[in-house]
Amino acid sequence: MGHCDNGHSADLGTPGAGSMPEGNNAESDALAMAHLGPYLLGPNNTPENGIYTGDARELAKAIPDESVDLVFTDPVFSDIGAYGWLAAEAIRILQVGGNLIAESGKYHLPEILAAMMPSGLTWQSMLAEVYPMAWARVNVSKTMAGWGPYLWFSKGARSGPWMFDRYHANGPDKSHHKWGDNPGFFTLYIGYLSEPGGVIFDPFTGGGTVPVVCHHLGRRYLAFEIDPDVAQRARDRVRDMQPPLFVPEPEQPALFAGVKVAT
């Protein structure tokens, strides 16, 4: 379910990766507002921008400190080092109060948590994507898994509203990538944990679910993918998506309305 997109080559000059326009006209000024380090963020009038081809470990070095609101990503589950790198990079680039959501497989969960905990991020909870009508065979433990874990950390005390820690989905969407995920889960929690105008970073974007959801919600995004063909398909997916007439925002669960929390 994770993406094999964390190899060892970098290319900031890939066609379609985007570059800053020149000149002092209003259009240039508007695009400049979407600039993060050397990157032109999505969504914008050229969906190719915002999704870059290259090794996340190299490309991310150019992201300014404390410039990202939310990191939302799906690394290769067995690549424990990628999770360690992800947490260490998140503590640098996240704004105070920002959040990190990383999908994880169950089998490698102890090693993944051990790799992420030393980063200095604050552990919040584990979010569950529940598949009532879909099951996966876990041969090691001889179980039929009907849910997937997402690890939730923040930089300091987390910001954002009350929210539920599980989402019921019909199953993952494999139509764009063999490890594709359900956009509904991404939409819910990106909506909860970011604001319009915020920057969402996905270093292992694969089929581009995070960029598509960000485009749908009106969030700015920066995404990396090491496979050029996969990256181009993700750009095409964003380009072909029709934006909604209005941007949906998550509602605070009624269960928590009026709840007083002791401090």
Number of C-alpha atoms within 10 A of each C-alpha: 18 21 22 19 23 21 14 11 14 17 15 16 12 12 14 17 22 21 16 14 13 10 9 8 9 9 11 13 13 11 16 16 10 20 16 18 14 14 22 27 31 29 24 16 9 15 24 24 23 27 29 33 26 26 22 26 18 15 19 19 12 11 18 14 15 15 19 24 26 26 30 26 25 25 26 20 21 17 16 19 13 20 24 20 15 23 23 18 18 27 23 19 22 25 18 18 16 25 31 28 23 21 24 24 18 16 14 13 16 9 15 22 17 13 19 22 15 12 18 16 22 19 19 15 13 18 21 19 25 20 18 12 10 14 14 12 11 12 9 7 10 8 11 12 15 16 22 18 17 23 20 20 26 26 25 16 15 17 16 14 12 15 17 14 13 17 16 14 18 13 17 18 15 13 10 16 17 14 17 20 26 15 15 18 20 21 20 18 19 24 22 19 25 20 18 13 13 16 22 29 28 25 26 25 30 30 27 28 25 29 28 28 23 26 23 20 23 22 22 25 29 27 28 26 29 25 19 16 11 19 26 21 16 27 24 15 18 27 17 11 13 10 15 11 7 9 12 13 14 14 12 13 11 10 10 12 9 7 8 7 5 4 3
